[in-house]
Amino acid sequence: MASTAPTSGSTASPAPVPAVTAPGVLIGPVVRVHPVVLASIVDSYERRNEGAARVIGTLLGSVDKHSIEVTNCFSVPHNESEDEVAVDMEFAKNMYELHRKVTSNEQIVGWYATGHDITEHSVLIHEYYSREAHNPIHMTVDTSLQGGHMSIDAYISSPMGVPGKTMGVMFTPLTVKYVYYDTERIGVDLIMKTCTNPNRVVGLTSDLQQVRSASSQTQDNLTTVLQYAEDVLSGKVAADNTVGRFLMDLINQVPKISPEDFESMLNSNINDLLMVTYLANLTQAQIALNEKLLNL
């Protein structure tokens, strides 16, 4: 195991000056976290070694002028006690090289740790990631669920103290937002259904069930929008210019089409979906039948 100190061959002790979390106003870029990152962190925490208090890992993503987008991550083996911390740097480098072969656009943007506190060991680990990325972020995921929910915080560090004398590190909080791609939303919606299920388990739905669910949700959204418009026209609700501009942009994106043509197009798409489903089931049945015949 290699340490997080500049000398990569020994085990490092905690920094003499503890880390300080800066209170006050959130500053700096916005950290945009994707759900696959949170799922991976929780999974690595559930699979941690016996006796390990927390897990750490590398955050991957992209950086622009106004935000840091975290799209992937991987856990890094480490050992820590009250007196020392050791991180497998070689493993972290090899894993990053493997990720680069798959997604070359993802770079190291920081590191994560489970728990709600920033410890003295965090300073040493952050020093290592400061050599791998410019101004990396440190993200904490509270897997202990203090307060009944899993709080997620992100920080950037800056040196503090008197140059040449006592020095420390200040971790300043950043704004964290949760974003997702359309493909990730399917998994998020499925996970959210477990909140209302007594067994906390849900199964995958078929294509037709997903179409029905999406149609019902679209109909409910349209009902809400129409009710809001009627309330504004009747004077029950004060008009909001921001909402009005958003609705106008939404209407402009909808192509002008007659109800008859729309119904014909919808029925045609549904027929295509039913045909594909039928052919898929038929192919599956043929393969299963062929396997049984070969095993006779």
Disulfide bonds with the S-S distance in Angstrom:
none
